[in-house]
Amino acid sequence: MDHQSLDLPVLANERFWFCGHAFETPSFDNAEQLVLQLASVGLILRDPASDAVLEGASRNYGRLEDQRPELLHVLAQGDQVAVIARERGRVKATGKEYEMAWMHLYTFRDGQVTRIYGFCDNHSMIEAAKAG
């Protein structure tokens, strides 16, 4: 979704008016409260895919053992940081070892992560999961 700026009416008591509701103007310390309030009146929703992603990650990582991540490089330029690493481990079901290289590219704005790209070479892990 593209960012769109809105000028919201500010009330006298450090609150703002949005879609028929008054909300406290958020700060670093209470931003989570604003999210809960927006959700409670139906202005934002939880993506049902979030639960599926968490369940899938838990299931998939549960199939591995003896995971040994190794940080190889951290590179920073401008508002981006790249983390390059590899992981060695074993697939529980087959006992076969794997080695997987991966990279995460983080984009920052105002000290906060605004985007994460992940790349991995998981061919070795896929092969280790095959029976036989």
C-alpha positions in Angstrom: 0.0 0.0 0.0 1.3 3.5 -0.9 1.8 6.0 1.9 -0.7 8.8 1.8 -0.5 11.9 4.1 -3.6 13.1 5.9 -4.1 16.3 7.9 -6.1 15.1 10.9 -8.0 17.5 13.1 -6.1 17.9 16.4 -8.3 18.3 19.5 -7.4 20.5 22.5 -6.4 17.5 24.8 -3.5 16.2 22.6 -5.9 13.8 20.8 -6.7 13.7 17.1 -9.9 12.9 15.3 -10.0 10.1 12.7 -12.9 8.3 11.1 -15.4 9.4 13.8 -13.1 8.5 16.7 -10.8 10.5 19.0 -7.3 9.0 19.6 -4.4 10.0 21.8 -1.6 11.4 19.7 1.0 8.6 19.8 4.5 8.9 21.0 7.4 6.4 21.0 6.2 5.1 24.4 2.5 4.5 23.6 2.4 3.7 19.8 1.3 0.1 20.5 -1.7 1.5 22.4 -2.8 3.4 19.3 -2.6 0.3 17.2 -4.8 -1.6 19.7 -7.3 1.3 19.7 -7.4 1.4 15.9 -8.0 -2.3 15.8 -10.7 -2.2 18.5 -12.8 0.1 16.3 -12.1 -1.8 13.1 -9.9 0.7 11.4 -7.0 -1.8 11.0 -7.2 -5.5 10.8 -4.8 -8.4 11.4 -3.9 -10.2 8.2 -5.0 -13.8 8.5 -1.8 -14.8 6.7 0.2 -13.7 9.7 -0.9 -16.7 11.8 -0.2 -19.1 8.9 3.3 -17.7 8.5 4.1 -18.1 12.2 2.6 -21.6 12.3 4.6 -22.6 9.2 7.9 -21.1 10.5 7.4 -23.0 13.8 6.6 -26.2 12.1 9.6 -25.9 9.6 12.2 -24.9 12.3 10.9 -27.8 14.4 12.1 -30.2 11.7 15.7 -29.1 12.2 18.3 -29.7 14.9 21.8 -28.8 15.7 21.4 -25.4 13.9 24.6 -23.5 13.8 24.3 -20.0 12.3 27.5 -18.1 11.4 27.6 -14.4 10.7 29.8 -13.7 7.7 29.4 -10.0 6.9 27.5 -6.9 8.0 27.5 -4.2 5.3 26.0 -0.7 5.8 25.5 2.0 3.2 23.1 4.9 3.5 19.8 3.7 5.0 20.4 0.0 4.3 22.2 -2.8 6.2 22.9 -6.2 4.7 23.5 -9.2 6.9 25.2 -12.2 5.2 25.4 -15.5 7.0 25.2 -19.2 6.7 23.7 -21.9 8.8 24.7 -25.5 9.2 22.5 -28.1 10.8 20.7 -31.4 10.4 17.2 -32.5 9.3 15.6 -34.5 12.1 13.7 -36.9 9.9 16.7 -38.0 7.8 19.7 -37.2 10.0 21.3 -35.6 7.0 23.3 -32.4 7.3 22.7 -29.2 5.4 24.4 -25.9 4.8 22.4 -22.8 3.8 23.6 -19.4 2.9 21.3 -16.4 3.5 21.2 -12.6 3.4 18.8 -10.1 4.9 18.7 -6.6 3.6 17.2 -4.1 6.1 16.0 -0.6 5.1 15.8 2.0 7.9 14.0 5.3 8.2 14.1 7.5 11.4 15.8 4.7 13.3 13.1 2.1 12.5 13.2 -0.9 10.1 10.8 -0.1 7.3 11.5 -3.1 5.0 13.2 -6.4 5.1 14.2 -8.5 2.1 15.4 -12.1 2.7 17.3 -14.3 0.3 18.5 -17.8 0.9 20.1 -20.7 -1.0 18.3 -23.6 0.6 19.1 -26.3 -2.0 21.3 -28.2 0.4 18.4 -28.2 3.0 15.9 -29.5 0.5 18.2 -32.3 -0.5 18.9 -33.2 3.1 15.2 -33.5 3.7 14.7 -36.1 1.0 14.4 -39.6 2.2 16.7 -42.2 0.7 
